[in-house]
Amino acid sequence: MYLKDSKIIVIKIGSSLLIDDKKKIRKKWLTEFAKDIQELIKQNKKVIIVSSGAIAMGCKKLNINKKNLKIDKSQAVASIGQIELMNLFSEIFVKLKINISQILLTLEDTEQRRRALNAKRTFDNLFQLGFVPIVNENDTIATSEIKYGDNDRLASRVAQISGADSLILLSDVDGLYTHNPKIYKNAKLIKEIKNIDKDIEKIATKSISEHGTGGMKTKIDAAKICQLSGCQMVIANGLLSRPIKKITEENNCTWFLPKVSKLDARKKWIISSISPKGALIIDDGAKQALSNGKSLLAAGIKKVSGRFSKGDHIKVLDKNNYECARGLSSFSSNEIEKIMGHHSKEIEKLLGYISKSEVIHKDDIVEV
């Protein structure tokens, strides 16, 4: 069950797993982790590692505190830390004859379909060559506007792009508890989650370490992306020796089961977009049409929110501002403001040129 049937596995490791509270590199842990990877490779599984730690490694080398870093300085520190991080992986993994490569990604690389497909091809080619890709957020060029800000969601996007069956988020806790286990002794571990409802989101308490930037909230966000991409996700304790082996043998962790068996690759990409550029508010008739698998037409649009261009990801909201779909817009926000509420036959006259009749084509929209 779970990992046994997975062909492609993405594993995310945080900064706190690589560097301890005393700012010492946890080489022994990484050596044991590498044994887990070696075992997965022996089972003919394809593995991608998403690793934090470039900035933390840079801070260690420069002997400075990460908390005081501004983003422009952190980019320089990340540049120094990237080499340190990959040297660390290389040093440990080469002893077990595991070939590794490095892939640097930004938010834009996964949001733009052409770049996302290029990334998938790179993963596929590396698998064929017998290499384990190690993915880092490209902190050296990322700005606050395009950064993921945490590698949990980056890992979920990598899992979605690569067509992974499982995403493993190694944390400093066993999984998601009913209450914060560091405060409440009666907290119970939730072993399996099928639906992420308000109660689940409520108990996703935020816990930020010195090196990490994410908490349980970002892990829940990652789980949502995985669930809608047909990928199962697990939150497990990474501080243990041989953490992957522990998941397989003891299963003392939290599994998020996928909501769908599979979605069309294009629709997978649409549904899991992290940063939609705007939104359209539609009437009940248009909402019903979407439920029946129809395209979104101008006549059913009541309001445009945000500024976006043709081809951008946008949300579709009902009259109560509840998100009911996501899609790729066939028009810019300016064009939609001119044609909304009008019949498709009037579009050419309103815009002054021939265009598509659908604001979002049925092939480019996914209900949520």
N, C-alpha and C positions, 0 to 999 in steps of 0.2 A: 504494500500500500504506500501511497505518497511518493517517496523518492525512488522506490524500486522501479516504477514504470516510467520515470522521467528520462527523456533522451538528452534534453538540453537543460542545464541547471545554472542559474545565476546566483552567485553568493556575494553578499555585501558585507564588508568588514569596516568597522568604524575606527576612528583615530585612537579611541581609548583601548582598543584591543592590541594596537601596535605599540603604544607608548603608555606606560603606567603613570600613576599620580606623581611619582618622583621624577618623571620625565626620562625614565630609562626605557630603552627599546626592549620589547618582550620577545627576544629571539627564540627562546625555548618554546613559547606559545606558537610562534609562526612556523617553527620546525614541525611541531605536532599537527598544525593545520595543513601544512604541505603534505603530510602523510595521508590526510583525509582526501586531498585532491588526487594524489597518486592512486588511491584506492578507487575513486570514482572513474579515473581514466582507465584503469584495469577493467572496469565494468562497461567499457565502451561508451561512457557518458561524456558529452561535450560540456565543458565548464567555462564560464566567464566569471571573473572576479571583479567586483566593483569596490575599489578601495579608497577610503578617505586617507588623510594623513600627510599630504604634501605640505600644507601650511604648518602643521604640527612638527613635521620633520625639519622644516626650514627654521622654525622658532628654536628648536633644540640646537641646531647647528650654530645659530646666531646668538643663542642664550638670551632670548627675549620672550616676553609674555604675550600670548596670542590675544588675550582680552583687550590689550591696548592698541591693537592694530587697526588702522583705517584701511578701506578697501584698496586704495592705490598702492599702499605699502605691502598689503597682504599678497598682491599679485607678484611683486618682486620676491617676497619670501617664498611663495609657492614655486616660483621658478627655480629657486635654490633647492627647495625641498623635494621637487619632483625627481631630481637625480638621486638624492639620498634614498627616497622611497623605492625607486626601481632597483637601485644597487642592493638594497636590503632584500627585496624579493628575489633578485637574481642570485645573490649569495646563498640563500636558503634553498631555493627551488632547484638550482643546478646540481646540488648534492644528490637529489632524488631523480635526476635526469628528466625534469619537467621543463619543457621549452615554454618560455613566456614572451609575450609582446605587450606593447603599451598602446592604448587608444585614448586620446584626449577628446572629450566631448563637451559642448556647451548646450544650453537649452535649445538654441536655434537649430542645432544639428538634428534634433529629434522632432522638432515642430514642423520643419519644412520637409515635405514628403520626399523630394528628390534626395536630400541629404540623408534622410532616414533610410532610404533604400540603399544608398551607397554604404552606410554603416553596416547594414545587414549583409551586403555582399562581402565586406571586409571580414566580418565575423565568420561567414561561411568558408571563405578562402583560408583563414587562419586555422579553422577546424580541419580542413583537408590537409593542411601542412603539418598538422599535429602539434599546434601551439595553443596555449591557454592565454586568451586576451585578458589583460588587466586594464580596466577602464578607470580613469580618473576624470573628475570634472575639471575642465580647463581653467583653473583658477588664475592662470597667468594672463588671460585676456578677458575673462568674464567680468562684467560690470554688475552693479546691484540690480539693474533692470533685467538682465538675462540670466542671472545665476539661478540654479536650483536652490541654493542655500542649504540644502541637505542632500546627502547621497542616497537616502531611502527612496525618494521619488525618482532620482536619476536611475537607480537600480531597477525600479519598476518599468521605466521607459526602455531600458536596455533589454529587460526580459520580454517586453512587448514587441520591440523591433526584431529581436533575434528569434522570436517564435518559441521562447523557452516554455517548458512544462512546469518548472518550479522556480520560485525565487526564495532564497534563504536570507533573512535579515538577522545577522548575528548581533545581539544586543548585550547589555549588562544585566538583563533579567531573563527569567525563563520564558516569558511571554506576556500576554495581557491578563491582568488580574481583575477581580471584581472591585478591588480597592487598591490603593498604592501599597504594595507589600513592604515598603521601607518605613511606612508609618503604621499600618494596620496589620496586626498579627493574624487576624482571622481572614485575611484576603485569600481568595481561592483562584487558582489558575484556570482560565477558560481554555479548554483543549481544542474546541472546534467552533468556527464561526461561519455561518452560511450567509447571513444578512447583516450588513453594517447599519444598524438602526441608531436612533438618537441615544439610546442607553449605552451602546458600545462607544459612541463618540464621546459621551459624557465621562466615561471612566478612563478615557485615553489621557491620563494625566501627563503634564509636561515635565520632563526631567532633563536638564541640560548639564553636561559635564564641561570641564574646562576646555577640552579639545574638541568635543562634538558640537554640532549646531542643531541637531534634530532632537526630537523627543518621541513619545508614543504617538502624538498627533500626526507627525509626518509618516509614521509607519502605517497608520490607518489610511492616510491619503494614498500611500503606495499600494495598500491592499485593495482599495477601490479600483485603481487602474488595473491591477492584476485580475480581479474578479471579472471585469468587463472585457478582458483580453483572453479569457479561457486559460489563465495561468494560476496555479495554486501558489499560495505564499505562506511562509512560516516565520514566526518570530521565535528565536531560540537564544539560549544563553551562550554567548561566544567566549566567555571568560574561562570556560572549562577546557581541559586538555582534550584534543580530538573532538571538537564540537559537532562535526557532521556525523561522526560515528555515534555520538550520544543521541542525536536526533533519530537515527535509524534504529538503535537498540533500545532506547528508553522512552522516546517520544514524549518527553516532559517539556512540552512547548505548545504554542498556539498556532493552529492551522486555519487559514482563510481559504475556503473552498470557492472555486470559480462559479460564477453565475451562469456562464454559457459554456458549451462544449467547444465552440469555435465561432468566430465571426470572420466574415470576409476581411482579408488583410487590409484593404483600404478602409473599411469601416472600423476595424480595430484601432487604426491610427487616428481616425476622426474622434472616436469616443473617448480616447485616453489623453486628449490634448490637455496640457496643464494650463495654458494661458490663452483662452479665447480672446479675440480682439474686440468683441462687442456682442450685442444681443438684439434680438427682434422679439417684440411682444405681439402675439397673434390672438385671433378670436377663436371661439369654440368650434366654428365650422372648419377652420384650418387645422385645429388640433385633432379633430375627428378624422380629417383627410390624411394626416400624418400617421394616425393609428391604423388606417386602412392601407398603408404602404404607398401613399401618393406623394408627389412633390409639393413643396411649399410655393404657393403662388402669391403674387403681389396683393391680390384682392383681400387676402386674409390677414395682412399685416397692419397692426394698429399703431405701432411706435418703433422707432429705431434708437438704440442706445449705444454710445461709443462711436469711435471713428475707425473704419476698417476698409481694406481694399478688396478688390475682386480676388477670390481664391483663399481668403483668410478663414480661419476657424472662427465660428460664432456660436453663441448659445441661442436656443429658441425657448422663450418663456410664454406661459399661458397668461390669461388676464389677471391671475393672482400672483404673478411674478414667480411662479414655480417652474423650474427648468424641466422641460419635457423632451427636448432633443438637442443634438449638436450637429453641425454640418459645415460644409464649405460653401461660402456665398458665391453666387454667380455674378453678383453686382457689388459695387462699392456702397458704403453707407450713404453717400451723397445721392447716388442714383436711386437707391431704395426709398429715400425720403421723397423723391419726385414721383415715384410710381406706386407707393403703397396705397392700398384701398382701391386701386383701379384694376380693371379687367386686363388680362394679358394682351388683348388685341390693341389696347391703347398705348402700350409701352413704347413702340417705335415713334409714335406721334409726340409723346411726352418727353422722350430723351433726344429725339432728332436723329436717331440712327437705329439700324436693325440690331437686335440682340436676342438672347435666349428668352423664352417665356417663363421659365421657372426661376424663382429667386434662389431656391436650393433644390437641386435635382434629387429625386428619390434615391439615386445611387450614391449621393454624397451626404445623406442624412441618416442619423441613427437615433432612435428613441432611447431615453434614459429613464 
